[in-house]
Amino acid sequence: MSRVACTIHGIMSRLLGVLLLVAGANCMYASNSAVVDLRPNNFDNLVLNSDHIWVVEFYAPWCGHCQQLTPEYDKAATALKGIVKVGAVNADEHKSLGSKYGVRGFPTIKIFGLDKKPEDYNGPRSAAGIVDAALNAANQKVRKVLGGKTSGGESKSKDSKDVIELTDENFDKTVLNSEDMWLVEFYAPWCGHCKNLAPEWATAATELKGKIKLGALDATVNTLKASKYEIKGYPTIKFFAPGKKDADSMQDYDGGRTSGDIVNWALEKLAENIPAPEVVQITSEKKLRAACEDKPICVVSVLPHILDCQSDCRNGYLKTLSTLGEKYKKKMWGWVWAEAGAQPHIEDALEIGGFGYPALAAVNIKKMKYSLLKGSFSYDGINEFLRDLSYGRGGTAPLKGAQLPVIIETTPWDGKDAEPPQEEEIDLSDINLDDKDEL
């Protein structure tokens, strides 16, 4: 069709709409239709102030897609009669209603369900699709009445055991005042996209446990934080960098919405933000737990006694471990070491002593299993061992005693060489002559 023809067609369509309006008709739906004609003077009373679930179409009489939708929408209204209310707004005539609900194209269908927060309907433009969406909204309302919460809320609190529920009251303490890295979802219980995201968010939270924390905040209830972070749509995900946090610590999440997308995006941020792990000397149980308890794997080294390997020697081993810690920092492993003989219970549990020193084992504290380095204690030897371990290769053995070994409190190494023990000198003046003769 030529541009002139299109223009004439548009003008004629609008003229037809004007003629229909003058005739006093609804334009799209017959007077005996189950579709209720909604206008500014009855919208609040019929829709917002009622206990009913409402499906509302915003249309323009001249819109071709609206005209194609009419028989399907009418059919859906008839099927839902007595269950869910179905209405229509001539948004070309009543522009104030269209503007109030952000209508930018025709037809736009919104479902006014729980708490009367409008949710966009983006399903098929068929009677069956509209009916399914309406019944789902009704189901949500029934569940709320029965259980005091929506199924979306249940998903957040019940199924998502690793997703931390955030509120206006606990947000600063839990997120901003922590040293952890956070991804926070701002959601609305009635939001369809939020419901779709919920299981993906829960799966990602479990996969990232111990590395990055995932939280969820109901922005319709906790409006202070939603306003502070300018939440204008649902779901919105914000990233909070690790360490001390301020206004610059927050970034918008711009990844996909599958659990894999979320995990990969988070791990990339993790690699950008986290420093190499510290290789901690085991001097107390508290030190060991802080370094290893929440980690998927803890790399435990037993280095030679300082008398057998002075500071240059020991620092060489520690440098190798630190370099490997940097290489594998995305894994979020713990790295600890002890001096030979200082923690005999650890050596016994890992059966390390018999192999000599230095020695190394990778320990999963939660499963109480370990894998022992049998190659050389060198960068290449340890790297090959850890690489195989990260790919699931290599055997494991149960930790002896199936519990955390007893940790002996010791003094931290001061970084200096050790003085060899002084030999005791014998003073011959204290020995009588007879003893001297015997000597």
N, C-alpha and C positions, 0 to 999 in steps of 0.2 A: 504494500500500500504506500502511495506517495506521501510526502510530508503534508501537502495541502489536504489530501484525503483524510489523513489521520487527524489533522486539526479540525476539519469539518465534522468528522465522526465524534470527536470529543465535545465540540460545541453542541451537536445534536443530542448527545447523551446527557449533557448538563441541562439542556432545555427540557428534555423529557423528565429529568428529576424535578425541575422547577414546577412543571405542569402537574406532576403527581403530588407535590407538596401542596400546591394550591387546591388540589382536589381534596385535601385533608386526609389522604391515605398514609399508612405507615411507610410506604414506598417499597419495602422489601417483603413484608409479611402481612398476610391477610388478617382481618379483624378477628377471625375465629382461630387463628394460629395459637399454639402453645407458647410461642415466643412472645415475651412481654416487652412492650414498647417502653424503653427507659429514657427519661429526660432529666434535665437538671432539677426540675421541681419535684421529682419523685424518686430519684436515684438513691439518695441517702436513706430515706424512709424504707424503701423496698429492699435495697441491697445491704447497705452498711448497718442498719439498725435492726435487721432481722436475724433469726436464728438459722436461716436456710443457707445451704451452699448455693452459690450462684455461678453460672457460666454466662459470661457477657461478651457479645460480639460488638466491636466498634466498626462501623461500615460507612461507606459513601454510596448513595444510590446509583451514581454514574460508573462505579467501579466494576469492571468486568469480572474480576475474581470473586467479588462479593455476590454478584448475580449467580455465578456458578455454584457458590457455596449454599445459597438460599435453600434449595430443596433438601440437602443433607442436614443443614442446621435445623430446619423445620422438623425433619424426621427424628433427629436426636432429641429435640424438645418434647416431642410426643412420647418418645420412649421413656424419657426421664420424668414425665409428669407425675407429681405426687412424691417424687424422690429428691430431685434436685431442680431448682429453679433455673430457667433459661431465659435470658433477655438479650435485647439488642439496642444499641445506641446509634442514631444517625449522627456520626461525629462530624460530618460535613456541615450539618445544620447546628449541632450543639458542640461547637469547637471547644468550649470551656471544659467539658467532660473529657474530650479527647486529650486536651493539653494536660489536664490534671493527672491523667494516668499514662502520660508519656507515649501516646499513640502517634506513630510516625508513618504508618502505612496501612493500607486497607486490603483485606479485612484483618483486624487484630482481635484475637480472642484471649480473654483473661478469666481466670477462675478465682473467685473470691471465696476462699475456704476458711481454714482456721484463722482466727483473729482478724478476719476480713482483710488480710494482706494479699493484694492481687498477684497472682502467679501467671506468667505468660504460658499459653498453650502453644506448643510447637509441634504437635503431633499431626497425623494425616488429616486432611480436610474432608473427612468422611463422617457419617453419623456414628459408625462403630468406634472410630478413634475418639470422637468427642465424648461419647457415652462412657468409654473406658476411663478417660481422664476424670470425668465428673464423679464416677463411682469410686475411684481411688481417693478423691478429695473427701467424699462422704465417709469412706472407710477410715481415713485419718481422724475425722471428727469423732466417729464412734469409738475408736481406740482411745482417744483422749478422755472421753467421758468414762470409759470402763477402767482405764488404768492410770489416769491422771497425767498421761504423757502421750506423745505421738510416736508412731513407729520410727520416725526419724530420730526422735529423742532417745528411744530405746537403743537405736543403733549407735548413737554417740556414747551413751553411758554404759550399756550392757555388753554389746558385742565388741566395742572398741576398747578392750582392756588396757591397751598401751597408749591410747590417746588421752591426754590430760585435759580435764574439763576446766576451763578458765572463766573467770568472772571479773566484774569491775573491782571487786574487793581483793582478789588474790593475784591479779595480773602483774602488778609491779613487783611484788615479792617473789612470785614464781618465775616470771620471765625476765623482767628488766634487771632485777638485783641478783640474777644468777650468772655464773660464768659460762653456762651452756649455750650451745647454738640451738635456735628454735625456728620451727615453721608453725605458724598459727593460722588456722582457718577461721574466718568470720562467716557465720552461716545464719540462715533463718530456717526454723523448723518446717515451714510450709513450702520451701524452695525445692522444686523438682531437681534442679542441677545439684543442689546440696545433698539430696537423698542419693543421687547417682554416685556422687563422690565419696559418700560415707564408707562403703566397704573398701574402696581403693585407699582411702586415707588410713583406715585401720590396718590394712595389710602393710602399708609403707611404715607406719609407726612401729609395728612389730619387727620389720626387717631392719629398721634404723635404731632399734633400742640399744642403748649403751653408747651410741654415737651422736645422734641428734634427737632432740625432743620434739614431738608433735603435739600441738594443743588445738583445742576447738573452743570458740566463744560464740554463744548465741547472741548475735548482735541486735536482735529484737528486744531482748531483755536487758542486756548490758550495754546501754546506749552511750555511756560515758566514754568507754574505750572505742566503740564504733565511731563516735563523733571525732574523737581525738585523731584517729587514723584515717578519717575521711572515707569511711566505707559507704559506697554508693550502689553496690550491687552484690549479689550473692551467687556462689561463694566467692569471697576474696581471700587470697592467701598472702601473708606477709612473712618475710624472712628477717630474723634478728640474729646478728653476728655474735660469735662467742666473745667472752670477756666482758669488761665493763661497758655498759650500753648507754647510749644517749640518742638524740634525735637522728644522728647520722648512721646509727647502727641498723635501722630498719630499711629494707628494700622490698620492692614488689616481686612476687614470684611470677615468673613468666614461662614456666614449663607446662608440660601436658598434664592431663588429669587421670592417668592410669597410675597404679602403684609403681610400675617400673619407671615411668617418667619422673615421678616424685622422688624415688630413691636415687636415680642417676643424677638428677639436678642437685639434690641435697649433698651427695658425695662429692660432686665437683666443687660445691661451695666449701665443703669440709676441707678439701685439699688446698683450697686457696687461703683458708683462714687459720688452720691449726698449725702450731709449731711442732717440731719434732719432739717425740716423747722423751722425758728425762729417764736416764738409766739410774734407778734408785737402789741404794744399798739397803739390804734387809737388816735393819737394826731392831725392829720390834714388829709385833703382829699388826699394829695399827698402820705402820708403813707399808707392809705387804698388802694388807686389805685395800688401802687407799690406791695403791698402784695397780692392783690386779683383780679385785673382787668383781667389778662390773664389766670387765673386759672379756671379749670372746676367747682370747688366748693370752697367756702371760709367758714371756720368754725369760726363763730363769737360768742365770749363769753362776757357776761356782769358780772363782778365780784362785790361782795359787796363793799360798800364804805370802805375806809381804816379805818375809825373810828369804823366800825362794824366788820372788819376782818383785823387785823394788819398784819405785814410783814410775820410772820410765817404762818399764815392762808392763805394769798394771794399767797405766794410762793408755798404752798402745791397745790393749784389749778393750778398754772402755771406749776408745775412739772408734774401733771397729763396730762395737755394738751401737754406738750413737749414730754412725753412718747408716747402718742397716735400719735403725729406728726411723730415720728420715725417709729412707726408701719405702718402708712399709707403713708409713704413718696413716694412710687411708684406712688401714685395717683396724686402727684404734686398739692395738695390742698394748699390754703393759710390759715393761722391761725392768727387771730387777737383777741384782747380783749379791753374792755373799762371798766372804773369804773362806777358803778351805778350812774346815774344822770349826768355823764359828757357828754354823747352823747344822749340827749333825742330824737332826730329825728330818730336815729337808733332804739332805744327802741320802739318808736311809730310805725315805719315801720314794725318791726318784731313782734309787739304786745307782747313784752317781759315783761314789767314792772309788769303786773298783776300777773305773776307767782312767783314773788319774786326773790331773788338773792341767789346764782349764777344762770345764765340762759345761754342757748346755742342754736344757730340755724345754719343750713347749708344753705348757700346762693349761688345761681347761678346768678351772676351779669348779664351775657349776656341775660339770659331768664327772669330776674327779678322775680325769684321765690325762695321760701325758704321752709324749713322744720324745725319744732321746736322740740327740745328735750323735751319730756314729762315725761321721766323717771328721775332717780336720776343723779345728777351732780357728778359722780364718774367714776373711770376707767371703771368698768364693764358696768355701765349705758350708758356712752358715746360710748364705744366700740360697744355695741349692736346696738345703734342708727346708728352709722356710717357704721357698717357692713350691716345692712338692707338697708341703703341708697345706698351703693356700689352695692348691688344686685338688685337695682331698686324697692325695697319695701318701703312702707311708703308714706304718702300723702304729697303733696306740696300745697302751697298757693301763690297767686300773691303778690309780694312786694307792700306794701301800697304806692300809688302814682305812681307806675310803673316807678320809677326812683331812682337813687342813693340818699339816704337821705343827707340832709345838714350836713356837718361835722363841729363841733366847734373846733377851735384850742385851745389846752390845753397844760399844762406843763407836760412833762413826769414824771412818778413816780420815785422818787429818791431811791426807795428800802428800805426806812426807815419806822419805825412806825410813826403814826400821834400823835401829842400831842392833848389831848382833850382841848377844849376852856376853858380859865380861867374865873372863876366866878368873877364878878366885886365886890370888897369890898366897903362897905359903911362906910364913915368916919363920925362918930357921932358928931365930933367937929364942923362940918359945919352946924349942925342942931340947931336951937334956942330951948330954954327951952320949949316953948309952943309945938313945934313939938315933943320934947322928951316925954312930958307928953302924947301926943297923941299916941306915940309908946308904 
